[in-house]
Amino acid sequence: LDAAAIIESATRTGKVVTAEEHQRLGGLGGSVAQVLAENIPTPMRMVAVQDSFGESGTPTQLMEKYGLTAEAIVARSLELIAL
């Protein structure tokens, strides 16, 4: 994990959004949140699977089911920008 890049980006933008095809807990978002908490507390949002078991389906179906579409990422980003 490139902590320096995360810190530089958070310093420049003042906000952070992570998006991943993974459980929210134990994923990239949590690692980024830890870097931010230890170095430069920054408002952030995580777009990830919300603590549920995976299911079968097409990639498109699964992205929609778990709220991981481009539209969902944009919506979470806009929520953060509005702060």
N, C-alpha and C positions, 0 to 999 in steps of 0.2 A: 504494500500500500504506500503510495507516494504522499506522505504526510505534508511535505513541503508544498506540493502542488495544491493539495486541499486547502491548506492555510492561505496560500497566495490567492486562490480563487475566492475563498470566503472573505478575505480582506478587500479584494477588488469589488465584489458584488454585494456583500452584506447579507446574502441569503444563499442557501444550498438546497437543491432537490436531488435525491438519488432515485433511480429507477432500476429495478432488477426482477428477473424471473426466478424468484427465490422467496422463501419465507421471510417475513419481516424480521423476526427474531434470529439473530445469529448470521445475518447477511451483511452485505456491503453497507447498507444504511447504518447499521449499528456500529460498524467499524469507523465510518466517516463521522458519526455522532461522537464517538469516543475521542477521535483526533480533535474535533472542534471543542468539545468540553474541556479538554486538557490544555488547549492552546488559545483559542479565540471563540468563546461562546457565540454562536451564530444561529439565528432562526433557520429551521430546516423542515422539510417534509420528505417522507419516504413513500415511494410508490412500490409496493411489493405484495406478495400473497399474504393475506391476513389470517395467519394461524389456522389453516385448514388442510385437510388431506388432499393430495393431488387426485385428479380424475383423468380419464382418457377423453380425447377429442382432437379435433384438428388444431393446429397452432392458433388459428384465428378464433375458434370457439373458446379455447382456453384463455387467451388474452382478454377476451371480452368478459368471460365468467369471473376472472380474478382482478378485473379492473386495471389491466396492464396495457391498454391501448394508447396510442399517441394522444387521443382525446383526453384520456384519464390523466396522463402525465401533464398535459397542458393545463387541465383544470386544477390539479394540485399546485402547479407552478403559479397560476394566477391567484390562488388562495394565499400563497406565501407573499407574492408581490403586493397584495392588498394590505398586508400588515403594516 
